[in-house]
């Protein structure tokens, strides 16, 4: 059984991070965001009365290659 992670730079802060490409918060699956930036964005969104961006529990975990 094999697992994979997608390594990319955060679309907000530029930090290199690993994610599950099927679950990570992104824009059109082209621009993804690290967990820290999504948490910060959610704090701001909640403060403005907007819904938070959902963070899937497996967004930053390895995914099975056959999944």
Secondary structure, 3 states (H helix, E strand, C coil): CCEECEEEECCCCCCEEEECCCCCCEECCCEECCHHHHHHHHHHHHHCCCCCCCCCCCCCCCEECCC
